[in-house]
Amino acid sequence: MKLIIFFILTFFVQIIFGQSNDADTKQKIDSLVQLSRTLTGQSQFEAALETISKAETEARKN
């Protein structure tokens, strides 16, 4: 019984606190994508690729 209550409480805590940074993450990823497009327009392809890699890492983290 204690184990079931523990899992239920853990599940609800993850739902409540796990989604609080969604808007921040989306804004950060959007900014990185926009920066990558700007760098591509300036023919700075390596920097653009690094920026997209950072955006991908951030997206997978959350």
N, C-alpha and C positions, 0 to 999 in steps of 0.2 A: 504494500500500500504506500509506504514511504517513497519507494522508487517511482511509482506512478505519479505521485504528487510532485516529486523532484523533476521529472521529465516534463510535466505539464507547465510548471513554473518556468523552467529553463526555456521551453518553447515560446511562451508568451513574452518573456524578457527579450529574447532574440528578435521577435517580431516588432516589439515596441521600439527598441533602441537600434535595431539593425537598419531601419529605413530613415532614420533622422538625417543622415548626411546625403540623401539622394539628390537633392537640389544642388548642394554644393559640388557634388561629384559631376553632375551634368554640366554645370557652368564651367568647371575646370576643364573638362574634356572638350567642350565647345570652344573654349579659349585656345586650347592647344591645337585643335584642328584648324581654327582660323589662322593662328600663327604659322602653321605648316603650309597653308595655302599661300600666305603672304611670302614666305620664304621660297616656295616653289616659283612664284611669279618673279622673284628676284634671282632666279637660277641658283639658289643655294640649296641644292638637292640633298646633300648630306645632313645639313642642319634640319631640313624639313623631315627627313626620314627619322632622325633621332626624336624629333618632336612627336611624330605620329607613334613611335615606339613608346614614348612616355604616356601618351593618351591611351594606348592599348593596355599598358600595364595598370594604369589607374582604373580603367574600365573593368579589368579582370579582378582587381583587388576588391572592388565593390560589387 
